[in-house]
Amino acid sequence: MSYPRSIVLIDDDDLTNHIHHSVISKLSSGLIIRVFEDARDALRYLQGLADAEEEFPDWIFLDINMPNMNGWEFLTEYQELPDSSNRLYMLTSSIDDYDKSKARSFSCVDGFISKPLKIDTLEGLVGEESYWT
């Protein structure tokens, strides 16, 4: 697996997004990072890519607890999009085993990562098909 070319980060917390954007930027040069504070906006963006038959981001990081549309609601609609080659990871502060189990129930989820995101975790994702912490 090669390094991703584009990443979507979905989290409603501005400070968390700033920190994670900074960490993700260290992964490789030329990486495109799109940040969404609202899961509905992210879903619309991805639906637009699917409708235009454009390439999906290589990786998506999704928070669970967000207003308007939480991570579970996002996943329910996301899994209806045409199949894509991206990898989707739950990136959360949740330590609840129920959340991890629920994430595993979605075939489109490739991992469950505890915040904060670290560069060594990102580098570990490059060679792994899934990542469950």
MARFIKOL-486637 format. One record per residue: residue in three letters; x, y, z of N, C-alpha, C in turn. Coordinates in Angstrom, 1 decimal, m for minus. Each point is the difference from the previous one (the first is absolute). Layout:
BEGIN
<node code="Ala" n_u="X" n_v="Y" n_w="Z" ca_u="X" ca_v="Y" ca_w="Z" c_u="X" c_v="Y" c_w="Z"/>
...
END
This chain:
BEGIN
<node code="Met" n_u="0.8" n_v="m1.2" n_w="0.0" ca_u="m0.8" ca_v="1.2" ca_w="0.0" c_u="0.9" c_v="1.2" c_w="0.0"/>
<node code="Ser" n_u="m0.3" n_v="1.0" n_w="m0.8" ca_u="0.7" ca_v="1.2" ca_w="m0.1" c_u="m0.6" c_v="1.1" c_w="0.9"/>
<node code="Tyr" n_u="0.6" n_v="1.1" n_w="0.2" ca_u="m0.5" ca_v="1.0" ca_w="0.8" c_u="m1.2" c_v="0.6" c_w="m0.7"/>
<node code="Pro" n_u="m1.0" n_v="0.5" n_w="0.8" ca_u="m1.2" ca_v="0.6" ca_w="m0.6" c_u="0.4" c_v="1.3" c_w="m0.7"/>
<node code="Arg" n_u="m0.9" n_v="0.3" n_w="m1.0" ca_u="0.2" ca_v="1.3" ca_w="m0.8" c_u="m1.0" c_v="1.0" c_w="0.6"/>
<node code="Ser" n_u="m1.2" n_v="m0.5" n_w="0.5" ca_u="m1.0" ca_v="0.9" ca_w="0.5" c_u="m0.7" c_v="m0.7" c_w="1.2"/>
<node code="Ile" n_u="m0.3" n_v="0.9" n_w="1.0" ca_u="m0.6" ca_v="m0.4" ca_w="1.2" c_u="m1.2" c_v="0.9" c_w="0.4"/>
<node code="Val" n_u="m1.1" n_v="m0.6" n_w="0.5" ca_u="m1.1" ca_v="0.8" ca_w="0.5" c_u="m0.1" c_v="m0.2" c_w="1.5"/>
<node code="Leu" n_u="0.0" n_v="1.1" n_w="0.7" ca_u="m0.1" ca_v="0.0" ca_w="1.4" c_u="m1.4" c_v="0.6" c_w="0.4"/>
<node code="Ile" n_u="m0.8" n_v="m0.8" n_w="0.8" ca_u="m1.3" ca_v="0.5" ca_w="0.4" c_u="m0.1" c_v="0.0" c_w="1.5"/>
<node code="Asp" n_u="m0.1" n_v="1.2" n_w="0.5" ca_u="0.0" ca_v="0.2" ca_w="1.5" c_u="m0.6" c_v="1.4" c_w="0.3"/>
<node code="Asp" n_u="m0.9" n_v="0.1" n_w="0.9" ca_u="m0.6" ca_v="1.3" ca_w="0.3" c_u="0.8" c_v="0.9" c_w="0.8"/>
<node code="Asp" n_u="1.2" n_v="m0.4" n_w="0.5" ca_u="0.8" ca_v="0.8" ca_w="0.9" c_u="1.1" c_v="0.7" c_w="m0.7"/>
<node code="Asp" n_u="0.0" n_v="1.3" n_w="m0.1" ca_u="1.0" ca_v="0.8" ca_w="m0.7" c_u="1.4" c_v="m0.3" c_w="0.4"/>
<node code="Leu" n_u="0.2" n_v="0.0" n_w="1.3" ca_u="1.4" ca_v="m0.2" ca_w="0.6" c_u="0.5" c_v="m1.4" c_w="m0.4"/>
<node code="Thr" n_u="m0.8" n_v="m1.0" n_w="0.2" ca_u="0.4" ca_v="m1.3" ca_w="m0.4" c_u="0.3" c_v="m0.1" c_w="m1.4"/>
<node code="Asn" n_u="m0.8" n_v="0.6" n_w="m0.9" ca_u="0.3" ca_v="0.0" ca_w="m1.4" c_u="1.4" c_v="0.7" c_w="m0.3"/>
<node code="His" n_u="0.2" n_v="1.1" n_w="0.7" ca_u="1.3" ca_v="0.7" ca_w="m0.2" c_u="1.2" c_v="m0.9" c_w="0.3"/>
<node code="Ile" n_u="m0.1" n_v="m0.7" n_w="1.2" ca_u="1.0" ca_v="m0.9" ca_w="0.4" c_u="0.2" c_v="m1.2" c_w="m0.9"/>
<node code="His" n_u="m1.1" n_v="m0.6" n_w="m0.4" ca_u="0.1" ca_v="m1.1" ca_w="m0.9" c_u="0.4" c_v="0.3" c_w="m1.4"/>
<node code="His" n_u="m0.4" n_v="1.2" n_w="m0.5" ca_u="0.5" ca_v="0.5" ca_w="m1.3" c_u="1.5" c_v="0.1" c_w="0.1"/>
<node code="Ser" n_u="0.5" n_v="0.6" n_w="1.0" ca_u="1.5" ca_v="0.2" ca_w="0.2" c_u="0.7" c_v="m1.4" c_w="0.0"/>
<node code="Val" n_u="m0.5" n_v="m0.9" n_w="0.7" ca_u="0.6" ca_v="m1.4" ca_w="0.1" c_u="m0.1" c_v="m0.6" c_w="m1.4"/>
<node code="Ile" n_u="m1.1" n_v="0.0" n_w="m0.6" ca_u="m0.2" ca_v="m0.7" ca_w="m1.3" c_u="0.9" c_v="0.7" c_w="m1.1"/>
<node code="Ser" n_u="0.2" n_v="1.3" n_w="0.1" ca_u="0.9" ca_v="0.7" ca_w="m0.9" c_u="1.4" c_v="m0.6" c_w="0.0"/>
<node code="Lys" n_u="0.5" n_v="m0.5" n_w="1.1" ca_u="1.3" ca_v="m0.5" ca_w="0.1" c_u="0.2" c_v="m1.4" c_w="m0.7"/>
<node code="Leu" n_u="m1.1" n_v="m0.6" n_w="m0.4" ca_u="0.1" ca_v="m1.4" ca_w="m0.5" c_u="0.7" c_v="0.0" c_w="m1.4"/>
<node code="Ser" n_u="m0.4" n_v="0.9" n_w="m0.9" ca_u="0.7" ca_v="0.1" ca_w="m1.3" c_u="m0.3" c_v="1.4" c_w="m0.6"/>
<node code="Ser" n_u="0.9" n_v="0.4" n_w="m0.9" ca_u="m0.1" ca_v="1.3" ca_w="m0.6" c_u="m1.1" c_v="m0.2" c_w="m1.1"/>
<node code="Gly" n_u="m0.7" n_v="1.1" n_w="m0.3" ca_u="m0.9" ca_v="0.0" ca_w="m1.1" c_u="m1.4" c_v="m0.6" c_w="0.4"/>
<node code="Leu" n_u="m0.1" n_v="m0.4" n_w="1.2" ca_u="m1.2" ca_v="m0.7" ca_w="0.5" c_u="m1.2" c_v="1.0" c_w="0.0"/>
<node code="Ile" n_u="m1.1" n_v="m0.3" n_w="m0.5" ca_u="m1.2" ca_v="0.9" ca_w="0.0" c_u="m0.9" c_v="m0.5" c_w="1.2"/>
<node code="Ile" n_u="m0.2" n_v="1.0" n_w="0.9" ca_u="m0.8" ca_v="m0.3" ca_w="1.2" c_u="m1.3" c_v="0.9" c_w="m0.1"/>
<node code="Arg" n_u="m1.1" n_v="m0.6" n_w="0.1" ca_u="m1.3" ca_v="0.8" ca_w="0.0" c_u="m0.6" c_v="m0.3" c_w="1.4"/>
<node code="Val" n_u="m0.4" n_v="1.1" n_w="0.7" ca_u="m0.5" ca_v="m0.1" ca_w="1.3" c_u="m1.5" c_v="0.5" c_w="0.0"/>
<node code="Phe" n_u="m0.8" n_v="m0.8" n_w="0.6" ca_u="m1.4" ca_v="0.3" ca_w="0.1" c_u="m0.4" c_v="0.0" c_w="1.5"/>
<node code="Glu" n_u="m0.6" n_v="1.1" n_w="0.5" ca_u="m0.5" ca_v="0.0" ca_w="1.3" c_u="m1.5" c_v="m0.5" c_w="0.1"/>
<node code="Asp" n_u="m0.6" n_v="m0.2" n_w="m1.1" ca_u="m1.4" ca_v="m0.5" ca_w="0.0" c_u="0.0" c_v="m1.3" c_w="m0.9"/>
<node code="Ala" n_u="m0.4" n_v="m1.1" n_w="0.6" ca_u="0.0" ca_v="m1.3" ca_w="m0.8" c_u="m1.0" c_v="0.1" c_w="m1.2"/>
<node code="Arg" n_u="m1.0" n_v="0.8" n_w="0.1" ca_u="m0.9" ca_v="0.1" ca_w="m1.2" c_u="0.7" c_v="0.7" c_w="m1.2"/>
<node code="Asp" n_u="0.8" n_v="1.0" n_w="0.3" ca_u="0.8" ca_v="0.6" ca_w="m1.0" c_u="1.0" c_v="m1.0" c_w="m0.6"/>
<node code="Ala" n_u="0.6" n_v="m0.8" n_w="0.8" ca_u="1.0" ca_v="m1.0" ca_w="m0.5" c_u="m0.7" c_v="m1.0" c_w="m0.9"/>
<node code="Leu" n_u="m1.2" n_v="m0.4" n_w="0.5" ca_u="m0.8" ca_v="m1.0" ca_w="m0.8" c_u="m0.4" c_v="0.6" c_w="m1.4"/>
<node code="Arg" n_u="m0.4" n_v="1.3" n_w="0.0" ca_u="m0.4" ca_v="0.6" ca_w="m1.2" c_u="1.2" c_v="0.1" c_w="m1.0"/>
<node code="Tyr" n_u="1.2" n_v="0.3" n_w="0.6" ca_u="1.2" ca_v="0.1" ca_w="m0.8" c_u="0.3" c_v="m1.4" c_w="m0.6"/>
<node code="Leu" n_u="m0.1" n_v="m1.0" n_w="0.8" ca_u="0.3" ca_v="m1.4" ca_w="m0.5" c_u="m1.0" c_v="m0.5" c_w="m1.0"/>
<node code="Gln" n_u="m1.3" n_v="0.4" n_w="0.2" ca_u="m1.0" ca_v="m0.3" ca_w="m1.0" c_u="0.2" c_v="0.7" c_w="m1.3"/>
<node code="Gly" n_u="0.5" n_v="1.2" n_w="0.1" ca_u="0.3" ca_v="0.8" ca_w="m1.2" c_u="1.2" c_v="m0.7" c_w="m0.8"/>
<node code="Leu" n_u="1.0" n_v="m0.5" n_w="0.7" ca_u="1.0" ca_v="m0.7" ca_w="m0.6" c_u="m0.5" c_v="m1.3" c_w="m0.7"/>
<node code="Ala" n_u="m0.9" n_v="m0.7" n_w="0.7" ca_u="m0.5" ca_v="m1.2" ca_w="m0.6" c_u="m0.9" c_v="0.3" c_w="m1.2"/>
<node code="Asp" n_u="m0.8" n_v="1.0" n_w="0.1" ca_u="m0.9" ca_v="0.4" ca_w="m1.2" c_u="0.9" c_v="0.4" c_w="m1.2"/>
<node code="Ala" n_u="1.1" n_v="0.7" n_w="0.3" ca_u="0.9" ca_v="0.4" ca_w="m1.1" c_u="1.0" c_v="m1.0" c_w="m0.4"/>
<node code="Glu" n_u="m0.1" n_v="m1.2" n_w="0.6" ca_u="0.9" ca_v="m1.1" ca_w="m0.2" c_u="1.5" c_v="0.5" c_w="0.1"/>
<node code="Glu" n_u="0.2" n_v="0.8" n_w="1.0" ca_u="1.3" ca_v="0.5" ca_w="0.4" c_u="0.6" c_v="m0.9" c_w="1.1"/>
<node code="Glu" n_u="1.3" n_v="0.0" n_w="0.1" ca_u="0.7" ca_v="m0.8" ca_w="0.9" c_u="m0.3" c_v="0.4" c_w="1.5"/>
<node code="Phe" n_u="m0.3" n_v="m1.0" n_w="0.8" ca_u="m0.2" ca_v="0.2" ca_w="1.4" c_u="1.3" c_v="0.2" c_w="0.7"/>
<node code="Pro" n_u="0.0" n_v="0.7" n_w="1.2" ca_u="1.2" ca_v="0.1" ca_w="0.8" c_u="0.5" c_v="m1.4" c_w="0.4"/>
<node code="Asp" n_u="1.3" n_v="m0.1" n_w="0.2" ca_u="0.6" ca_v="m1.3" ca_w="0.3" c_u="m0.4" c_v="m0.4" c_w="1.4"/>
<node code="Trp" n_u="0.0" n_v="0.9" n_w="1.0" ca_u="m0.4" ca_v="m0.3" ca_w="1.4" c_u="m1.0" c_v="1.0" c_w="0.4"/>
<node code="Ile" n_u="m0.9" n_v="m0.5" n_w="0.9" ca_u="m1.0" ca_v="0.9" ca_w="0.7" c_u="0.1" c_v="m0.3" c_w="1.5"/>
<node code="Phe" n_u="0.1" n_v="1.1" n_w="0.8" ca_u="0.0" ca_v="m0.1" ca_w="1.4" c_u="m1.3" c_v="0.6" c_w="0.5"/>
<node code="Leu" n_u="m0.8" n_v="m0.7" n_w="0.8" ca_u="m1.3" ca_v="0.4" ca_w="0.4" c_u="m0.2" c_v="m0.1" c_w="1.5"/>
<node code="Asp" n_u="m0.4" n_v="1.1" n_w="0.6" ca_u="m0.4" ca_v="0.1" ca_w="1.4" c_u="m1.3" c_v="m0.6" c_w="0.2"/>
<node code="Ile" n_u="m0.3" n_v="m0.5" n_w="1.2" ca_u="m1.3" ca_v="m0.5" ca_w="0.3" c_u="m1.0" c_v="1.0" c_w="0.5"/>
<node code="Asn" n_u="0.3" n_v="0.7" n_w="1.0" ca_u="m0.9" ca_v="1.0" ca_w="0.7" c_u="0.1" c_v="1.4" c_w="m0.6"/>
<node code="Met" n_u="m1.0" n_v="0.3" n_w="m0.9" ca_u="m0.1" ca_v="1.3" ca_w="m0.6" c_u="m1.4" c_v="0.4" c_w="m0.1"/>
<node code="Pro" n_u="m0.3" n_v="1.3" n_w="0.0" ca_u="m1.4" ca_v="0.5" ca_w="m0.1" c_u="m0.4" c_v="m0.2" c_w="m1.5"/>
<node code="Asn" n_u="m1.3" n_v="0.2" n_w="m0.2" ca_u="m0.6" ca_v="0.0" ca_w="m1.3" c_u="m0.1" c_v="m1.4" c_w="m0.6"/>
<node code="Met" n_u="1.2" n_v="m0.6" n_w="m0.2" ca_u="0.1" ca_v="m1.4" ca_w="m0.5" c_u="1.2" c_v="m0.6" c_w="0.7"/>
<node code="Asn" n_u="m0.3" n_v="m1.1" n_w="0.8" ca_u="1.2" ca_v="m0.6" ca_w="0.7" c_u="0.7" c_v="m1.0" c_w="m0.9"/>
<node code="Gly" n_u="1.0" n_v="m0.6" n_w="0.5" ca_u="0.8" ca_v="m1.0" ca_w="m0.9" c_u="m0.8" c_v="m1.2" c_w="m0.4"/>
<node code="Trp" n_u="m0.9" n_v="m0.5" n_w="0.8" ca_u="m0.8" ca_v="m1.1" ca_w="m0.3" c_u="m1.0" c_v="0.3" c_w="m1.1"/>
<node code="Glu" n_u="m0.6" n_v="1.2" n_w="0.1" ca_u="m0.9" ca_v="0.4" ca_w="m1.1" c_u="0.7" c_v="0.2" c_w="m1.3"/>
<node code="Phe" n_u="1.2" n_v="0.6" n_w="0.1" ca_u="0.8" ca_v="0.1" ca_w="m1.2" c_u="0.3" c_v="m1.3" c_w="m0.6"/>
<node code="Leu" n_u="0.4" n_v="m1.0" n_w="0.7" ca_u="0.4" ca_v="m1.3" ca_w="m0.5" c_u="m1.2" c_v="m0.7" c_w="m0.7"/>
<node code="Thr" n_u="m1.2" n_v="0.2" n_w="0.6" ca_u="m1.2" ca_v="m0.6" ca_w="m0.6" c_u="m0.2" c_v="0.5" c_w="m1.4"/>
<node code="Glu" n_u="0.2" n_v="1.3" n_w="m0.2" ca_u="m0.2" ca_v="0.5" ca_w="m1.3" c_u="1.2" c_v="m0.2" c_w="m0.9"/>
<node code="Tyr" n_u="1.2" n_v="0.1" n_w="0.6" ca_u="1.2" ca_v="m0.2" ca_w="m0.8" c_u="0.1" c_v="m1.4" c_w="m0.6"/>
<node code="Gln" n_u="m0.4" n_v="m1.0" n_w="0.7" ca_u="0.1" ca_v="m1.3" ca_w="m0.6" c_u="m0.9" c_v="m0.3" c_w="m1.2"/>
<node code="Glu" n_u="m0.9" n_v="1.0" n_w="m0.2" ca_u="m0.9" ca_v="m0.1" ca_w="m1.2" c_u="0.7" c_v="0.6" c_w="m1.3"/>
<node code="Leu" n_u="1.1" n_v="0.7" n_w="0.2" ca_u="0.8" ca_v="0.5" ca_w="m1.1" c_u="0.6" c_v="m1.1" c_w="m0.8"/>
<node code="Pro" n_u="0.3" n_v="0.3" n_w="m1.3" ca_u="0.7" ca_v="m1.1" ca_w="m0.8" c_u="1.3" c_v="m0.4" c_w="0.7"/>
<node code="Asp" n_u="0.3" n_v="m1.3" n_w="m0.2" ca_u="1.2" ca_v="m0.5" ca_w="0.5" c_u="1.2" c_v="0.9" c_w="m0.3"/>
<node code="Ser" n_u="0.9" n_v="0.2" n_w="0.9" ca_u="1.2" ca_v="0.8" ca_w="m0.3" c_u="1.2" c_v="m0.7" c_w="0.7"/>
<node code="Ser" n_u="1.2" n_v="0.4" n_w="m0.4" ca_u="1.2" ca_v="m0.7" ca_w="0.5" c_u="0.6" c_v="0.7" c_w="1.2"/>
<node code="Asn" n_u="m0.7" n_v="0.9" n_w="0.6" ca_u="0.5" ca_v="0.7" ca_w="1.1" c_u="m0.1" c_v="m0.8" c_w="1.3"/>
<node code="Arg" n_u="0.6" n_v="0.5" n_w="1.0" ca_u="0.0" ca_v="m0.7" ca_w="1.3" c_u="m0.6" c_v="1.0" c_w="1.0"/>
<node code="Leu" n_u="m1.0" n_v="m0.4" n_w="0.9" ca_u="m0.6" ca_v="0.8" ca_w="0.9" c_u="0.3" c_v="m0.5" c_w="1.4"/>
<node code="Tyr" n_u="0.4" n_v="1.0" n_w="0.8" ca_u="0.3" ca_v="m0.3" ca_w="1.4" c_u="m0.8" c_v="0.9" c_w="1.0"/>
<node code="Met" n_u="m0.5" n_v="m0.6" n_w="1.0" ca_u="m0.6" ca_v="0.8" ca_w="1.1" c_u="1.1" c_v="0.6" c_w="0.8"/>
<node code="Leu" n_u="0.0" n_v="1.3" n_w="0.2" ca_u="1.0" ca_v="0.7" ca_w="0.7" c_u="m0.7" c_v="0.6" c_w="1.2"/>
<node code="Thr" n_u="0.1" n_v="m0.5" n_w="1.2" ca_u="m0.9" ca_v="0.4" ca_w="1.0" c_u="0.7" c_v="0.0" c_w="1.4"/>
<node code="Ser" n_u="m0.7" n_v="0.7" n_w="0.9" ca_u="0.5" ca_v="0.0" ca_w="1.4" c_u="m0.8" c_v="m1.0" c_w="0.8"/>
<node code="Ser" n_u="m0.9" n_v="m0.7" n_w="m0.6" ca_u="m0.8" ca_v="m1.1" ca_w="0.7" c_u="0.9" c_v="m1.1" c_w="0.4"/>
<node code="Ile" n_u="m0.2" n_v="m0.5" n_w="1.2" ca_u="0.7" ca_v="m1.2" ca_w="0.5" c_u="m1.0" c_v="m1.1" c_w="0.2"/>
<node code="Asp" n_u="m1.2" n_v="0.2" n_w="m0.4" ca_u="m1.1" ca_v="m0.9" ca_w="0.2" c_u="0.1" c_v="m1.2" c_w="m1.0"/>
<node code="Asp" n_u="0.0" n_v="m1.2" n_w="0.6" ca_u="0.1" ca_v="m1.2" ca_w="m0.8" c_u="m1.2" c_v="m0.2" c_w="m0.9"/>
<node code="Tyr" n_u="m1.1" n_v="0.5" n_w="0.4" ca_u="m1.2" ca_v="0.0" ca_w="m0.9" c_u="0.2" c_v="0.8" c_w="m1.3"/>
<node code="Asp" n_u="0.7" n_v="1.1" n_w="0.1" ca_u="0.3" ca_v="0.8" ca_w="m1.2" c_u="0.9" c_v="m0.7" c_w="m0.9"/>
<node code="Lys" n_u="1.0" n_v="m0.7" n_w="0.5" ca_u="0.9" ca_v="m0.7" ca_w="m0.8" c_u="m0.7" c_v="m1.2" c_w="m0.7"/>
<node code="Ser" n_u="m0.9" n_v="m0.7" n_w="0.8" ca_u="m0.7" ca_v="m1.1" ca_w="m0.6" c_u="m1.0" c_v="0.5" c_w="m1.1"/>
<node code="Lys" n_u="m0.6" n_v="1.1" n_w="0.3" ca_u="m0.9" ca_v="0.6" ca_w="m1.0" c_u="0.7" c_v="0.4" c_w="m1.3"/>
<node code="Ala" n_u="1.2" n_v="0.6" n_w="0.2" ca_u="0.8" ca_v="0.3" ca_w="m1.2" c_u="0.4" c_v="m1.2" c_w="m0.8"/>
<node code="Arg" n_u="0.3" n_v="m1.1" n_w="0.7" ca_u="0.3" ca_v="m1.3" ca_w="m0.8" c_u="m1.2" c_v="m0.5" c_w="m0.7"/>
<node code="Ser" n_u="m1.2" n_v="0.4" n_w="0.4" ca_u="m1.2" ca_v="m0.5" ca_w="m0.7" c_u="m0.2" c_v="0.7" c_w="m1.4"/>
<node code="Phe" n_u="0.7" n_v="1.1" n_w="m0.3" ca_u="0.0" ca_v="0.6" ca_w="m1.3" c_u="1.1" c_v="m0.5" c_w="m0.8"/>
<node code="Ser" n_u="m0.3" n_v="m0.6" n_w="m1.1" ca_u="1.0" ca_v="m0.6" ca_w="m0.9" c_u="1.0" c_v="1.0" c_w="m0.6"/>
<node code="Cys" n_u="m0.5" n_v="1.3" n_w="0.0" ca_u="0.8" ca_v="1.1" ca_w="m0.6" c_u="1.0" c_v="0.5" c_w="0.9"/>
<node code="Val" n_u="0.0" n_v="m0.4" n_w="1.3" ca_u="0.9" ca_v="0.6" ca_w="1.0" c_u="1.2" c_v="m1.0" c_w="0.1"/>
<node code="Asp" n_u="1.2" n_v="0.6" n_w="m0.2" ca_u="1.3" ca_v="m0.7" ca_w="0.0" c_u="0.7" c_v="0.1" c_w="1.3"/>
<node code="Gly" n_u="m0.5" n_v="0.7" n_w="1.0" ca_u="0.8" ca_v="0.2" ca_w="1.2" c_u="m0.7" c_v="0.9" c_w="1.0"/>
<node code="Phe" n_u="0.6" n_v="0.0" n_w="1.2" ca_u="m0.5" ca_v="0.8" ca_w="1.1" c_u="1.2" c_v="0.5" c_w="0.7"/>
<node code="Ile" n_u="0.2" n_v="1.3" n_w="0.0" ca_u="1.2" ca_v="0.7" ca_w="0.4" c_u="m0.4" c_v="0.9" c_w="1.1"/>
<node code="Ser" n_u="0.8" n_v="0.0" n_w="1.1" ca_u="m0.3" ca_v="0.9" ca_w="1.1" c_u="0.7" c_v="1.3" c_w="m0.2"/>
<node code="Lys" n_u="m0.7" n_v="1.1" n_w="0.3" ca_u="0.6" ca_v="1.4" ca_w="m0.1" c_u="1.1" c_v="0.1" c_w="1.1"/>
<node code="Pro" n_u="1.0" n_v="0.8" n_w="m0.2" ca_u="0.3" ca_v="0.8" ca_w="m1.2" c_u="0.7" c_v="m0.9" c_w="m1.0"/>
<node code="Leu" n_u="m0.1" n_v="0.4" n_w="m1.2" ca_u="0.7" ca_v="m0.7" ca_w="m1.1" c_u="1.5" c_v="0.3" c_w="0.0"/>
<node code="Lys" n_u="0.8" n_v="m1.0" n_w="m0.1" ca_u="1.4" ca_v="0.2" ca_w="0.1" c_u="0.7" c_v="m0.5" c_w="m1.3"/>
<node code="Ile" n_u="1.1" n_v="0.6" n_w="m0.3" ca_u="0.7" ca_v="m0.3" ca_w="m1.2" c_u="0.4" c_v="m1.5" c_w="m0.1"/>
<node code="Asp" n_u="0.4" n_v="m0.6" n_w="1.1" ca_u="0.3" ca_v="m1.4" ca_w="m0.1" c_u="m1.2" c_v="m0.9" c_w="m0.3"/>
<node code="Thr" n_u="m1.2" n_v="0.4" n_w="0.5" ca_u="m1.2" ca_v="m0.7" ca_w="m0.4" c_u="m0.2" c_v="0.2" c_w="m1.5"/>
<node code="Leu" n_u="0.1" n_v="1.2" n_w="m0.5" ca_u="m0.2" ca_v="0.2" ca_w="m1.5" c_u="1.0" c_v="m0.9" c_w="m0.8"/>
<node code="Glu" n_u="1.3" n_v="0.0" n_w="0.4" ca_u="0.9" ca_v="m0.8" ca_w="m0.7" c_u="m0.3" c_v="m1.5" c_w="0.1"/>
<node code="Gly" n_u="m0.6" n_v="m0.4" n_w="1.1" ca_u="m0.4" ca_v="m1.4" ca_w="0.1" c_u="m1.1" c_v="m0.3" c_w="m0.9"/>
<node code="Leu" n_u="m0.9" n_v="0.9" n_w="m0.3" ca_u="m1.1" ca_v="m0.2" ca_w="m0.9" c_u="0.4" c_v="m0.3" c_w="m1.4"/>
<node code="Val" n_u="1.2" n_v="0.5" n_w="m0.4" ca_u="0.5" ca_v="m0.1" ca_w="m1.4" c_u="0.1" c_v="m1.5" c_w="m0.3"/>
<node code="Gly" n_u="0.5" n_v="m0.8" n_w="0.9" ca_u="0.2" ca_v="m1.4" ca_w="m0.3" c_u="m1.1" c_v="m0.9" c_w="0.5"/>
<node code="Glu" n_u="m1.1" n_v="0.5" n_w="0.5" ca_u="m1.0" ca_v="m0.9" ca_w="0.6" c_u="m1.3" c_v="0.2" c_w="m0.8"/>
<node code="Glu" n_u="m0.7" n_v="m1.1" n_w="m0.1" ca_u="m1.4" ca_v="0.0" ca_w="m0.6" c_u="m1.0" c_v="0.5" c_w="1.0"/>
<node code="Ser" n_u="0.2" n_v="m0.3" n_w="1.3" ca_u="m0.9" ca_v="0.5" ca_w="1.0" c_u="0.8" c_v="0.4" c_w="1.3"/>
<node code="Tyr" n_u="m0.6" n_v="0.7" n_w="0.9" ca_u="0.7" ca_v="0.5" ca_w="1.1" c_u="m1.0" c_v="0.2" c_w="1.2"/>
<node code="Trp" n_u="0.0" n_v="m0.9" n_w="0.9" ca_u="m1.0" ca_v="0.0" ca_w="1.1" c_u="0.8" c_v="0.2" c_w="1.3"/>
<node code="Thr" n_u="m0.2" n_v="1.1" n_w="0.7" ca_u="0.7" ca_v="0.2" ca_w="1.3" c_u="m0.9" c_v="m0.3" c_w="1.2"/>
END
